[in-house]
Each structure stands twice: as structure tokens, then as C-alpha cells.
């Protein structure tokens, strides 16, 4: 730990929770990169491929800064990621897109969900960690590309809209299942959400409101794509 | 074309050759990205994976600037890339690595060869185009990583050195075959190398010296890896 480490880190459980959080976000960016690079193979044109690879590289670009911060906190970045590899890999395995459009929606809706979740948690952290997390979640600016491609495809084939709406619901379900598994296994993360002596936390009602906000934003994204949620 | 277009571009063949060159470099970066993202799956550790994905994203980061310049020249970037997709895809198909080490060597030796070749050609171009090409070829700074990993692997298994030396020769052979196919098909590029009324070109002796320099640098890279060439 360096001289610039905030006082909150004197609580070893807080430090452990932040390391967990940076580790899961970093591995999330790596696995998002891998999945997008794989989806790029399904791109119908070279132009579409370049657009999705740009999304992939934007995700990956955040990993270096997260790893630096983990090192500053005295953690090994790859050890910090280790507990999250299995649940995140499993999420991607269970939600492997069958075609280009499923891949686009997963990129847009899945990353949106994850980002909303991390943003909610970031509100309970010291300013330095919060800013680092918010910077890591910056939109890659490619949402407009996904919305355009998906809306055009649905306009051309109405049955596609029904299938993709189901797909969106499945993504939401799998994301919640894996998120629950991760938090149940990580005591420090759960304790972080519950708060501490000198830190406000979330009671059950607040957790309920948080999930309401996350699902509302999910529904907004689906609506932007022209899909029911 | 914009007001900032140099006088050399008044020669339509020169303009065509530059568009070809930027197109082949841009598609080269895209296909290098794809191949490295694929090789990343063979990485023995998450740390190795992050290192090779960083090489991949560094390659891809140059595409946007090349495409902007192609657009400034009045060309469609994806049309400019089109003639080079087949030979470059074929190169990668014929040199698909069988394991992690073949992938590392291909990344280091293959990109080195391509970069040397484009650097030689860049010397015959207007300063703006030359600077753009040289910036696109900047080393991603990961050579030390490849050299370290390959040398350690050879030290642990001497037979590996023999196999990887053969692999390096095969890469060189395939690269020359595909480079020859590309230049034979693209008259403007060939004419560029031959020079024009007001532009110096390469006679046969100069082309010979150019290939000598390229093969010498290839041998240096192989030696750095601890491999005979």
C-alpha cells in the first residue's frame, strides 16, 4: 500500500472487498474482450467487424489501469481475478450467441447490466476507487452502432424481434444467477454492501430499490433496440 | 481530396498506389488482431493471455487513423482493403500456429517482416504518407515478452528449438510468396517501386539490396529468440 491509500483501507475487509471488486471488473473486461473478438467472426461485413473489434479493444483498454491499482494495493492482479474466472466464464458459456444479432445484443445489454451494477456499488466506495471504477465503465461509444443494426434487422424480419426479446430475458436471468453466486461466495463484498461502523450500507429495502433501478435501465435498453423486455 | 493533399497525388497512379498501401496495411492490422486474439486462447496463463491481447489491441489501434486518411484521399477504406483480404487471409490460414510458441514467434517474426517491408516502401513516399505509415508500424513494445517466453521454453526443451527454427523459415517463405502475389496483382504498387519521372525508384539491384536488408533483419530477430534462421 502507498502513502496515498485512503483511511478506509485500514479496515482489512474493506481492502479485501475493493480488491475483489477491481479483480472482477478487470476479469470482466478481459472476458468481454474475448467474447467480442469471437463474435467479430460472425460479422456480415468487414465494416461491422471493425466496429465490434473497436468495442472489444475499448473494453480491454481499461485492464491496465485496474491492474496498476491492484498492484498499488499490494495485491497480485491475476490472483485478484482468479475467483471470478469460473463464474464469468460460465456466464459466457451459457450465453454463447447463436448469430451476429444475439452477439450484438449481448454486448450492449450484458455490458449495460454489468456497468449499472458496478456503478451502484461504486457509490459506496472511497472517491479514488469510485472514480477508477466509473472510468473503467465508460461507454465505448458504440451503442448507436448496435441499436442501428438491430433495429434495421428487426424491421426486415419481424420474427427476429420475438427471438431476440427472449434472448434479452435469458441474458438478464443468467447475469442475475451468476452475480448471486459471486456475491454469495465473497464475504468481503457482501459485507461491503451491508456497510460498516463508519460507512453507510444497504438494508434489504435499499437492495430492492437498487435491483429495481437496474431492471428499469435494462428495460430502457431493450426498448431502444425495439425489443420488449 | 483535401487542400492538404501533397502535389505527388496529382499523379493518379501515385494516389492509387498510396491507397493500395494504406489499404493493405490497415487490413494487415485487422487480420493481425484477429490472429493474435485467436492465439490468446492458447495462452498457458491469464497473464500471458493479457500480454498477447495487449499486442493485438496495439495493432488494431492503428486502423482508425489509416481509415481516416483513406477517407481524406476520397477512398472507401473497406474497398481499399478488399483486394488484400484474400492473400492475407490465405497467409494466416497457411501459417495457423499449432501451439502457443508458434503463435508467439509468428507474432514477433511475422509482424517484424511486414513492418520492415512497409518501412522500406515508405522511404519512397511523400512525407505525410511516410509518417503515417511509420506511426502505424510502431513496435507494440511486447518484443521483450516474446523473446523471454521463447528463450525460456527452448532452454527447458531443446527439441523445441529445432521445430521453432523450421517454423520461422516457413513463415518467411509464406510471407514472400504472398507478398509476391500481392505486388504482381497491383500495377500501381509495382509502378511506385519502379519510380516516376520526378520520383526516384528502385532498379533491380536496389530491390535486391532491399531484400537483403529484410532477410538480415529477419535473421537478427530469429537470433534474438535463440533460433537459427
Interface residues (C-beta under 8 A of the other chain):
Chain A: X27 X30 X33 X34 X37 X40 X41 X45 X46 X47 X49 X50 X53 X54 X56 X57 X60 X61 X63 X64 X67 X78 X81 X82 X85
Chain B: X27 X30 X33 X34 X37 X40 X41 X45 X46 X47 X49 X50 X53 X54 X56 X57 X60 X61 X63 X64 X67 X78 X81 X82 X85
